[in-house]
Amino acid sequence: MLTFKEFITERRRYPIWVKLTVGTIVLRIRGLSKRIEQEKDPIEQNKLISQQNKLLSYITGLGIGVGTQDKNLLSLMKRFNSKP
């Protein structure tokens, strides 16, 4: 498994949009982690954890798509990334 720094600096294996997407998602996950730690209301914590899990699933999908060179999965993940 690559470290995040190795992943970002590796040139040939991953398309630039994948690197940017993963970087953005990682920053959002870190922000959600901080919010989860600070939140006192368990219901709100669960909502934040749900958002965090959704972002983690996108990263997992990208990892599978890139690892298998699955063009259909990568195309699908790229479309999910472009949605607000």
HUGI-V298126 format. One record per helix or strand of 2 or more residues. SS is the DSSP state (helix for helix, strand for strand). FROM is the first residue (numbers start at 1). TO is the last residue. If there is no record, write none. Layout:
SS:FROM:TO / SS:FROM:TO
This chain:
helix:4:9 / helix:16:38 / helix:42:68 / helix:71:82
